[in-house]
Amino acid sequence: MPRVKGIQGVSLLDYPDKICTTLFLEGCNFRCPFCHNPELVEINDATEEIIFADVLKKIEGRKNFIEGICITGGEPLLNDGIIDFVKELKKDRGLPIKIDTNGYNPALLKRMIEDGLMDFVAMDIKTSMKKYYIAAGTGINEDFIKESIEIILNSSIPYEFRTTVVPEVVSSDDIREIGSLVNGAKKYALQQFRNEKVLSSDFNKVTPYRPEEIKKFKDILLQFVEIVEIRGI
């Protein structure tokens, strides 16, 4: 089973159009220097995890008003352990499940969708392919990212793609390339970068884009995507 390191009992933001409980899983295969959950990147057996029975208890205590569960991280699709984890959640309450993913495990992503274990998926697209290794903080196989995009575009479940617009990592040229990768997508979210809590201290010094600059990114994406939202400004 994945290690649950945090629970937000009620969230109005993490699952579109639903009140949800958000579960934070530990461990990620990326090392994005601007990651806003740096404490969840490494799997640390020395730190306390929340046992699954307590997860179910917290969800049960909110059964009268939550409408779904968001599973984020870290990276929820780090390994096949997520399958039994989600099956147990669905067996207990039958609530719809949203999963946030970096898209680096397309085989598991496809299996989760085909097996009905995912009711909404949000995939982070870090930047253009030529700069992905910078954004991910590690070498990557770009085919994995592209395959996950195609799986999501061809699926029947609700989805969104999203990018945290980090100066020095994401430029207007990168946004245009991202748009071509997701051409025809229904929904995209541009998220403002926050420099207060990040994995690499170098990014504490990076000044976020001004709102008007992000709006220009939105205009570019609207050439490729039906709906574009801006979050965090």
C-alpha positions as CSV (number, residue, x, y, z in Angstrom):
1,M,0.0,0.0,0.0
2,P,1.2,3.6,-0.7
3,R,2.2,5.6,2.4
4,V,-0.3,8.3,3.3
5,K,1.5,11.2,4.9
6,G,-1.3,13.8,5.1
7,I,-5.0,14.2,4.9
8,Q,-7.0,17.4,4.1
9,G,-10.4,16.5,5.4
10,V,-12.3,19.0,3.3
11,S,-11.2,20.7,0.1
12,L,-13.2,22.8,-2.3
13,L,-10.3,23.1,-4.7
14,D,-8.7,19.7,-5.4
15,Y,-11.6,18.0,-7.2
16,P,-13.5,20.2,-9.8
17,D,-17.1,20.7,-8.9
18,K,-16.9,18.4,-5.8
19,I,-16.2,18.8,-2.1
20,C,-13.5,16.2,-1.5
21,T,-11.1,14.7,1.0
22,T,-7.5,14.9,-0.2
23,L,-4.9,12.2,0.5
24,F,-1.2,13.1,0.2
25,L,1.0,10.1,-0.7
26,E,4.7,9.9,-0.2
27,G,7.3,9.3,-2.9
28,C,7.9,10.7,-6.4
29,N,10.0,9.7,-9.4
30,F,10.6,13.4,-10.2
31,R,12.7,16.0,-8.4
32,C,11.1,19.1,-9.7
33,P,13.1,22.0,-8.1
34,F,10.0,24.1,-7.7
35,C,7.9,21.3,-6.1
36,H,5.5,22.8,-3.5
37,N,5.3,19.5,-1.5
38,P,9.0,18.8,-1.0
39,E,8.4,16.8,2.1
40,L,6.6,14.2,0.0
41,V,9.3,13.6,-2.6
42,E,11.4,11.0,-0.8
43,I,10.1,7.9,0.9
44,N,11.2,8.2,4.5
45,D,10.6,5.2,6.7
46,A,11.6,7.2,9.7
47,T,8.6,9.5,9.5
48,E,5.2,8.5,10.6
49,E,2.5,7.4,8.1
50,I,-1.2,7.4,8.5
51,I,-2.5,3.9,8.7
52,F,-5.2,2.9,6.2
53,A,-7.8,2.3,8.9
54,D,-7.4,5.8,10.1
55,V,-7.8,7.1,6.5
56,L,-11.1,5.3,6.2
57,K,-12.2,6.6,9.6
58,K,-11.5,10.2,8.6
59,I,-13.4,9.7,5.3
60,E,-16.3,8.0,7.2
61,G,-16.5,11.0,9.5
62,R,-17.1,13.3,6.6
63,K,-19.4,10.9,4.6
64,N,-22.4,13.3,4.8
65,F,-20.8,16.1,2.9
66,I,-17.8,15.0,0.9
67,E,-18.5,14.0,-2.7
68,G,-15.2,12.5,-3.8
69,I,-11.6,11.7,-2.9
70,C,-8.5,13.3,-4.5
71,I,-5.3,11.4,-4.3
72,T,-2.1,13.4,-4.8
73,G,1.5,13.4,-3.7
74,G,4.2,12.9,-4.3
75,E,3.3,10.7,-7.2
76,P,0.3,8.4,-6.8
77,L,1.1,6.3,-9.8
78,L,4.6,5.5,-8.5
79,N,3.9,1.7,-8.5
80,D,1.1,-0.9,-8.7
81,G,0.3,-0.6,-5.0
82,I,-2.1,2.2,-5.8
83,I,-4.5,-0.4,-7.4
84,D,-5.4,-2.2,-4.2
85,F,-5.3,1.2,-2.3
86,V,-8.0,2.6,-4.6
87,K,-10.0,-0.6,-4.7
88,E,-10.3,-0.5,-0.9
89,L,-11.3,3.1,-1.0
90,K,-14.0,2.4,-3.5
91,K,-15.2,-0.7,-1.7
92,D,-15.6,1.3,1.5
93,R,-17.5,4.4,0.3
94,G,-17.9,4.1,-3.4
95,L,-16.9,7.7,-3.8
96,P,-15.4,8.9,-7.1
97,I,-11.6,9.1,-7.2
98,K,-9.5,11.8,-8.7
99,I,-5.8,11.2,-9.2
100,D,-3.1,13.8,-9.8
101,T,-0.2,12.4,-11.8
102,N,3.0,13.5,-13.5
103,G,2.2,11.0,-16.3
104,Y,5.4,9.1,-16.1
105,N,3.8,5.6,-15.8
106,P,1.5,5.4,-18.8
107,A,1.0,1.6,-18.5
108,L,-0.4,2.0,-14.9
109,L,-2.4,5.1,-15.9
110,K,-4.1,3.1,-18.7
111,R,-4.8,0.2,-16.5
112,M,-6.4,2.4,-13.8
113,I,-8.6,4.0,-16.3
114,E,-9.6,0.8,-18.1
115,D,-10.4,-0.9,-14.7
116,G,-12.6,1.9,-13.6
117,L,-10.4,2.9,-10.7
118,M,-10.1,6.5,-11.7
119,D,-13.0,8.9,-12.2
120,F,-11.0,12.0,-12.9
121,V,-7.4,12.5,-13.8
122,A,-5.2,15.6,-13.6
123,M,-1.9,15.4,-15.4
124,D,0.9,17.9,-14.8
125,I,2.8,18.9,-17.9
126,K,6.0,20.5,-16.6
127,T,7.2,22.4,-19.7
128,S,8.2,21.7,-23.3
129,M,9.9,18.4,-24.1
130,K,13.3,20.1,-24.7
131,K,13.3,21.5,-21.2
132,Y,11.5,18.7,-19.4
133,Y,14.7,17.4,-17.7
134,I,15.1,20.8,-16.1
135,A,11.6,20.9,-14.8
136,A,11.6,17.3,-13.6
137,G,15.0,17.6,-12.0
138,T,16.0,14.3,-13.6
139,G,16.5,12.7,-17.0
140,I,13.3,11.6,-18.6
141,N,11.9,9.5,-21.5
142,E,9.7,12.0,-23.3
143,D,7.7,9.1,-24.9
144,F,6.2,8.3,-21.5
145,I,4.8,11.8,-21.2
146,K,3.5,11.8,-24.7
147,E,1.9,8.4,-24.3
148,S,0.1,9.5,-21.1
149,I,-1.2,12.6,-22.9
150,E,-2.7,10.4,-25.6
151,I,-4.2,7.9,-23.1
152,I,-6.0,10.8,-21.4
153,L,-7.1,12.5,-24.5
154,N,-8.6,9.2,-25.8
155,S,-10.2,8.2,-22.5
156,S,-13.8,8.6,-21.6
157,I,-13.2,10.1,-18.1
158,P,-13.1,13.8,-17.2
159,Y,-9.6,15.2,-17.1
160,E,-7.5,18.3,-17.0
161,F,-3.9,19.0,-17.9
162,R,-2.1,21.7,-16.0
163,T,1.2,23.6,-15.8
164,T,2.8,25.5,-13.0
165,V,4.2,28.6,-14.8
166,V,7.7,28.9,-13.4
167,P,9.9,31.6,-14.8
168,E,13.1,30.2,-16.3
169,V,11.3,26.9,-16.8
170,V,8.1,27.8,-18.7
171,S,8.1,30.5,-21.4
172,S,5.6,31.5,-24.1
173,D,7.5,29.3,-26.6
174,D,7.2,26.4,-24.1
175,I,3.4,27.1,-23.7
176,R,3.0,27.0,-27.5
177,E,4.8,23.6,-27.7
178,I,2.7,22.3,-24.8
179,G,-0.5,23.4,-26.7
180,S,0.6,21.4,-29.7
181,L,1.1,18.3,-27.5
182,V,-2.4,18.5,-26.1
183,N,-4.2,19.9,-29.2
184,G,-7.9,19.3,-28.9
185,A,-7.9,18.9,-25.1
186,K,-11.0,20.0,-23.3
187,K,-9.5,21.7,-20.3
188,Y,-6.1,23.2,-19.2
189,A,-5.1,24.9,-16.0
190,L,-2.3,27.4,-15.6
191,Q,-1.1,27.6,-12.0
192,Q,0.8,30.4,-10.5
193,F,4.2,29.6,-9.1
194,R,4.8,30.1,-5.4
195,N,8.3,30.5,-4.2
196,E,7.8,30.2,-0.4
197,K,8.2,26.4,-0.1
198,V,10.1,24.6,-2.8
199,L,12.5,21.7,-3.2
200,S,15.4,23.7,-4.4
201,S,16.3,26.8,-2.4
202,D,17.4,28.4,-5.7
203,F,13.7,28.8,-6.6
204,N,13.0,30.8,-3.5
205,K,14.7,33.6,-5.4
206,V,12.6,33.2,-8.6
207,T,10.0,36.0,-8.9
208,P,6.6,34.6,-10.1
209,Y,5.1,35.8,-13.4
210,R,2.8,38.8,-13.3
211,P,-0.9,38.1,-13.8
212,E,-0.9,39.8,-17.2
213,E,2.0,37.5,-18.4
214,I,0.0,34.5,-17.4
215,K,-3.0,35.8,-19.2
216,K,-0.9,35.9,-22.4
217,F,-0.1,32.2,-21.8
218,K,-3.8,31.6,-21.6
219,D,-4.4,33.3,-24.9
220,I,-1.7,31.0,-26.6
221,L,-3.3,27.9,-25.1
222,L,-6.8,28.8,-26.2
223,Q,-5.5,28.3,-29.8
224,F,-5.3,24.6,-28.9
225,V,-7.6,23.9,-25.9
226,E,-11.3,24.5,-25.4
227,I,-11.1,25.8,-21.8
228,V,-8.2,27.4,-20.0
229,E,-8.3,28.4,-16.3
230,I,-5.8,30.5,-14.4
231,R,-5.3,29.5,-10.7
232,G,-3.5,31.2,-7.9
233,I,-3.6,34.9,-9.0
